[in-house]
């Protein structure tokens, strides 16, 4: 599964991607086309690389400008290297078409030769900086100096290209004649064109053996850009490096949803992080509306995607399992737009989870308010039977519900709820399938019409 196909999932992954500052559109393309990792070694390797970049960017502190001084005058050397890398990587372009043409025996034109030369010079510059900050062994940039020599005969190391006089004494002589004569000399001009074409063909032939290494360099530069962006995002958002679970339990301390946290911060409100553990047994989360239960589900889905795409995870710490398939069915699922009623769409989505659970896959299924659109009697029966059906499958199942369901001795959490008139979103264990009755109290704290609330209380007592 490519990241591109998941970016608009309901868990809020787009916020993380949109707030990842890559400096090249090619790097972003490579990132979006990356595939989700399912094996332990690939995930561990990706984090080993990112940790090295994180240690580097952690040193990069840009000082606040002081009145009367030049902004950034006392910037650390690490920050200067970072800025230089970012500036250089802005010049990274997708030249795969040019490389493909070169590899298939085409004679490439001046613009394409310029692209190749620019890549070679950029590779040399980035490789040089990585050596200075001891990251050259973490992501290895191929040596393209032979390409530079071919396309920069004068040794100027400037990212421009034309057919230089240095390539041919005859060419230089003919060009000189054209400049000296005021009258247009068609024969001389045609000879210049012929020699230039021969030089392009010769250059293309000399460059052809380097086609594969150019692709390697192109992707290595993108990796540098992506890892810098991921490391900076970790630093700025307070994300953690997850560890991989060895006991079929995912354990989170201080988990949070970055987008919601950002919104609350802008409103000068505090986000309450929560702790939660998942195992290979159903987990039922109960609580009144406004209890943050859906956000917990979305955060768990986001964290899992971030782990398996090699990003920092929004938590104080996270020890996580790897899953073969992830389902996040929330109340804002857009399946209804496919022409099904909300209940039909919901049942189809849950049925997909059940079918997947029979296919020898390790599954994470996060289901928000299943059977919420039907009557409470049938809804309770559907949810209770779903828990019973899936409790022995190879999966982590998390269900949020308002129904008083049978839990079959599976773990049950509830939102702590109102404490001294304020919502406490902490998840606490309960041994009952009874949903807390707090809707009326919460409505009161929102300043809802008191007459309505009092009448509701009378009906509730009756």
C-alpha positions in Angstrom: 0.0 0.0 0.0 1.5 3.4 -1.0 1.4 6.4 1.3 -0.3 8.3 -1.5 -3.4 6.1 -1.3 -3.7 6.6 2.5 -3.1 10.3 2.8 -6.8 11.1 2.9 -7.8 8.4 5.4 -10.0 9.6 8.2 -7.3 9.3 10.8 -5.8 12.6 9.8 -2.6 11.5 8.0 -2.7 14.4 5.6 -2.0 16.8 8.4 1.3 15.0 9.1 2.3 14.9 5.4 1.3 18.6 4.8 3.4 19.6 7.7 6.5 17.7 6.5 8.9 20.2 4.9 10.7 18.5 2.1 12.6 20.9 -0.1 12.1 19.2 -3.4 8.9 18.2 -5.2 10.8 15.0 -6.3 11.4 14.1 -2.7 7.8 14.5 -1.9 6.9 12.4 -4.9 9.2 9.6 -3.7 7.8 9.8 -0.2 4.2 9.6 -1.4 5.1 6.6 -3.6 6.8 4.8 -0.8 5.2 1.5 0.3 4.1 0.6 3.8 6.6 -1.7 5.5 5.5 -5.0 7.0 8.8 -6.6 8.2 10.7 -5.8 11.3 14.1 -5.4 9.7 12.9 -2.7 7.2 11.2 -0.7 9.9 14.2 -0.9 12.2 16.6 0.1 9.4 14.5 3.1 8.5 14.6 4.3 12.1 18.3 3.7 12.4 18.8 6.1 9.6 16.4 8.7 10.9 17.9 8.6 14.4 21.3 9.7 12.9 19.6 12.6 11.1 17.6 13.5 14.3 20.8 13.7 16.3 22.1 16.1 13.7 19.0 18.4 13.5 18.7 18.3 17.3 21.9 20.5 17.3 20.4 23.0 14.9 19.1 25.9 17.0 18.3 29.1 15.1 18.7 32.0 17.6 16.0 34.7 17.9 17.2 37.9 16.2 18.5 40.4 18.7 17.9 44.1 18.0 21.0 45.7 16.4 22.4 42.4 15.1 22.2 40.5 11.9 19.6 37.7 12.2 21.3 34.4 12.5 24.8 35.9 13.0 25.5 33.5 15.9 23.9 30.5 14.3 25.6 27.1 15.1 27.7 25.4 12.5 25.3 22.5 12.5 22.5 24.9 11.6 24.5 26.4 8.8 25.1 23.0 7.4 21.4 22.2 7.7 20.4 25.4 5.9 23.0 24.7 3.1 21.6 21.2 2.6 18.1 22.5 2.5 19.1 25.2 0.0 21.0 22.7 -2.2 18.1 20.2 -2.1 15.7 22.8 -3.5 17.6 22.1 -6.8 16.8 18.4 -6.8 14.7 17.7 -9.9 13.1 14.5 -11.3 15.3 13.7 -14.3 14.3 10.1 -14.6 13.0 10.6 -18.2 16.3 12.1 -19.2 18.2 9.1 -17.6 15.8 6.7 -19.3 16.4 8.2 -22.7 20.1 8.1 -22.1 20.0 4.5 -21.1 18.1 3.6 -24.3 20.8 4.9 -26.6 19.2 8.3 -27.3 21.3 11.3 -28.0 20.2 13.8 -25.3 19.9 17.5 -26.0 21.5 20.5 -24.2 18.7 20.8 -21.6 19.1 17.2 -20.7 22.8 17.5 -20.6 22.3 20.4 -18.2 20.1 18.3 -16.0 22.7 15.5 -15.8 25.4 18.0 -15.0 23.3 19.7 -12.3 22.6 16.3 -10.7 26.3 15.4 -10.7 27.3 18.8 -9.1 24.4 18.6 -6.6 25.5 15.1 -5.6 29.0 16.2 -5.0 27.9 19.2 -2.9 25.6 17.1 -0.7 28.1 14.3 -0.4 30.7 16.8 0.8 28.3 18.3 3.5 27.3 14.8 4.6 31.0 14.0 5.1 31.5 17.1 7.3 28.5 16.1 9.5 29.4 12.4 9.6 26.3 11.2 7.8 28.0 10.1 4.6 27.9 6.5 5.7 24.3 6.6 6.7 23.0 7.6 3.2 25.7 7.0 0.6 25.7 9.4 -2.3 27.4 7.9 -5.3 30.5 9.6 -6.7 29.5 11.3 -10.0 32.8 13.2 -10.5 33.5 11.4 -13.8 30.2 12.9 -15.0 31.3 16.3 -13.9 34.6 15.9 -15.8 32.7 14.9 -18.9 30.3 17.8 -18.8 32.5 20.5 -17.2 35.7 20.5 -19.4 36.7 23.9 -18.1 36.4 22.9 -14.4 34.2 25.8 -13.5 31.7 23.7 -11.5 28.8 25.9 -12.5 25.4 24.4 -13.0 25.0 25.6 -16.6 25.7 23.8 -19.9 26.3 24.4 -23.5 28.6 22.8 -26.1 31.9 24.3 -24.8 34.7 25.4 -27.2 36.9 23.1 -25.1 35.3 20.1 -26.6 36.8 20.8 -30.1 39.5 23.1 -31.4 37.8 23.1 -34.8 34.5 24.1 -33.2 36.2 27.0 -31.4 37.9 28.2 -34.6 34.7 28.1 -36.6 32.7 30.0 -33.9 35.5 32.6 -33.9 35.0 33.0 -37.7 31.3 33.5 -37.3 31.9 36.2 -34.7 34.5 38.0 -36.8 32.6 38.2 -40.0 29.7 40.6 -40.4 28.2 38.6 -43.2 26.3 35.5 -42.4 28.3 32.4 -43.5 25.9 29.5 -44.0 28.5 26.9 -44.7 30.5 27.8 -41.5 27.3 27.8 -39.5 26.2 24.4 -40.8 29.6 23.0 -40.0 29.3 24.3 -36.4 25.9 22.6 -36.1 27.3 19.3 -37.4 30.2 19.4 -35.0 27.9 20.2 -32.0 25.7 17.3 -32.9 28.7 15.0 -33.0 29.8 16.2 -29.6 26.3 15.7 -28.2 26.3 12.1 -29.5 29.8 11.5 -28.1 28.8 13.0 -24.7 25.7 10.8 -24.6 27.8 7.7 -25.4 30.3 8.6 -22.6 27.5 9.2 -20.1 25.5 6.1 -20.9 27.4 3.7 -18.6 26.5 6.0 -15.7 22.7 5.8 -16.1 22.1 3.4 -13.3 24.3 5.2 -10.8 22.5 8.5 -11.7 19.2 6.9 -10.6 20.9 5.8 -7.4 22.1 9.3 -6.7 18.8 10.8 -7.5 17.0 8.6 -5.0 19.7 9.0 -2.4 19.4 12.8 -2.5 15.6 12.4 -2.1 16.3 10.2 1.0 18.5 12.8 2.5 15.7 15.4 2.0 13.0 13.1 3.4 15.0 12.1 6.5 15.9 15.7 7.3 12.2 16.6 7.0 11.1 13.7 9.2 13.7 14.5 11.8 12.7 18.2 11.9 9.0 17.2 12.2 9.9 15.0 15.2 11.7 17.8 16.9 9.0 20.4 16.2 6.0 18.2 17.1 7.5 16.3 20.0 7.3 12.9 18.3 9.0 9.8 19.6 11.0 6.9 18.1 8.9 3.8 18.5 10.2 0.4 19.5 8.9 -2.8 18.0 7.0 -5.1 20.3 8.1 -8.6 20.9 5.2 -9.8 22.9 2.1 -9.0 20.8 1.2 -5.9 22.9 1.3 -2.3 21.7 1.8 0.0 24.6 1.5 3.8 24.3 2.4 6.4 26.9 1.2 10.0 26.4 -0.3 9.4 22.9 -1.8 12.5 21.2 -3.3 13.5 17.9 -1.0 16.2 16.3 -3.7 18.0 14.4 -6.2 18.2 17.3 -3.3 19.3 19.6 -2.4 22.0 17.1 -6.0 23.3 17.0 -6.3 23.4 20.7 -3.0 25.2 21.0 -4.2 27.9 18.7 -7.3 28.2 20.9 -5.0 28.4 24.0 -6.4 25.2 25.3 -4.4 22.2 26.6 -4.5 18.8 25.0 -4.7 15.8 27.4 -2.6 12.9 26.3 -3.7 9.4 27.2 -2.0 6.0 27.9 -3.4 2.9 26.2 -2.3 -0.7 25.6 -3.5 -3.0 22.8 -3.2 -6.8 22.7 -4.5 -9.5 20.4 -7.9 -9.4 22.2 -10.8 -7.1 21.8 -10.7 -3.8 23.7 -13.9 -1.9 24.3 -13.9 1.8 25.0 -16.9 3.4 26.6 -17.9 6.9 27.5 -20.3 9.8 26.9 -20.1 12.0 23.8 -17.3 14.6 23.8 -15.2 12.0 25.6 -12.4 11.9 23.0 -13.0 8.3 22.1 -13.1 8.8 18.3 -9.9 10.9 18.6 -8.2 7.9 20.4 -9.2 5.6 17.5 -7.9 8.0 14.9 -4.7 8.5 16.8 -4.1 4.8 17.0 -4.6 4.4 13.3 -2.3 7.3 12.5 0.4 6.0 14.8 0.3 2.6 13.1 0.6 4.2 9.6 3.4 6.4 10.8 5.3 3.5 12.2 5.0 1.4 9.1 6.1 4.3 6.9 9.0 5.2 9.2 7.8 8.5 10.7 8.0 9.8 14.3 5.1 8.7 16.4 3.0 11.2 18.4 3.5 9.8 21.9 5.8 10.1 24.9 6.8 6.5 24.2 5.4 3.7 22.0 6.2 0.0 21.8 4.3 -1.2 18.8 3.2 -4.3 16.9 3.4 -4.5 13.1 0.2 -5.4 11.3 -0.5 -6.8 7.9 -3.7 -4.7 7.5 -5.2 -1.7 9.2 -8.9 -0.8 9.4 -10.1 2.5 10.8 -13.9 2.8 10.6 -15.0 6.1 12.2 -18.2 8.1 12.2 -16.9 10.4 9.5 -16.3 7.6 7.0 -17.3 8.7 3.6 -18.5 5.3 2.3 -22.1 6.6 2.3 -21.1 8.7 -0.8 -20.9 5.4 -2.7 -24.6 5.2 -2.9 -25.3 3.1 0.2 -27.3 4.0 3.2 -25.2 4.8 6.3 -26.2 1.5 7.9 -25.5 -0.5 4.7 -22.1 1.2 4.2 -21.2 0.6 7.9 -22.1 -3.1 7.7 -20.1 -3.5 4.4 -17.1 -2.0 6.1 -17.3 -4.2 9.2 -17.9 -7.3 7.0 -14.6 -6.5 5.2 -12.9 -6.7 8.6 -14.5 -10.0 9.3 -13.5 -11.4 5.9 -9.9 -10.1 6.4 -9.7 -11.8 9.8 -10.2 -15.2 8.1 -7.2 -14.7 5.8 -4.3 -15.5 8.1 -3.4 -11.8 8.4 -2.4 -9.9 11.5 -5.0 -7.1 11.7 -5.6 -3.9 13.5 -9.3 -3.0 13.4 -10.5 0.2 15.0 -14.3 0.6 14.9 -16.2 3.6 16.1 -19.8 3.2 17.2 -20.7 0.1 15.2 -24.4 -0.3 14.5 -24.9 3.3 15.6 -27.5 4.0 13.0 -30.0 1.2 14.0 -32.2 0.8 17.1 -30.4 0.1 20.4 -31.8 -3.4 20.9 -30.5 -4.7 17.5 -27.4 -2.5 17.8 -26.4 -4.0 21.2 -26.9 -7.5 19.7 -24.8 -6.7 16.7 -21.9 -5.2 18.7 -21.9 -7.9 21.4 -21.9 -10.7 18.7 -19.1 -8.9 16.8 -16.9 -8.9 19.9 -17.6 -12.6 20.5 -17.0 -13.5 16.9 -13.6 -11.7 16.6 -12.2 -12.3 20.1 -10.2 -15.4 19.1 -8.9 -14.1 15.7 -5.4 -13.0 15.0 -6.2 -9.3 15.4 -6.2 -6.3 17.7 -9.8 -5.1 17.8 -10.8 -1.7 19.4 -14.5 -0.9 19.5 -15.9 2.4 20.8 -19.6 2.1 21.8 -22.5 3.7 23.6 -24.3 0.4 24.0 -24.3 -1.7 27.2 -22.8 -4.7 25.6 -21.5 -8.1 26.7 -17.7 -7.9 26.8 -17.0 -11.7 27.2 -14.3 -10.9 29.8 -12.4 -8.8 27.3 -10.6 -5.6 28.4 -12.9 -2.7 28.8 -11.9 1.0 29.3 -14.0 4.1 29.9 -13.3 7.7 29.6 -12.9 9.1 33.2 -15.4 11.8 32.3 -16.5 14.9 34.2 -14.3 15.7 37.2 -15.1 18.9 39.1 -17.1 20.1 36.1 -14.2 19.5 33.6 -13.7 16.7 31.2 -11.0 14.3 32.1 -10.1 12.2 29.0 -8.0 9.6 30.9 -8.9 6.0 30.0 -9.5 3.9 33.1 -10.2 0.2 33.2 -13.6 -1.0 34.1 -15.0 -4.5 34.5 -18.5 -3.7 33.4 -20.2 -3.3 30.0 -22.2 -0.4 31.4 -21.8 2.9 29.6 -21.4 5.9 32.0 -24.5 8.1 32.1 -23.0 11.6 31.7 -24.7 13.1 28.7 -27.0 15.4 30.7 -24.1 16.5 32.9 -22.0 17.4 29.9 -24.9 19.2 28.3 -25.2 21.3 31.4 -21.5 22.3 31.3 -22.0 23.5 27.7 -24.7 26.0 28.9 -27.5 24.2 27.0 -31.0 25.5 27.7 -31.7 24.6 31.3 -35.4 23.9 30.8 -34.6 21.3 28.2 -32.1 19.6 30.5 -34.5 19.6 33.5 -37.2 18.0 31.3 -34.8 15.4 30.1 -33.9 14.5 33.6 -37.5 14.0 34.4 -37.9 11.6 31.5 -34.7 9.8 32.5 -35.9 9.2 36.0 -39.2 7.9 34.7 
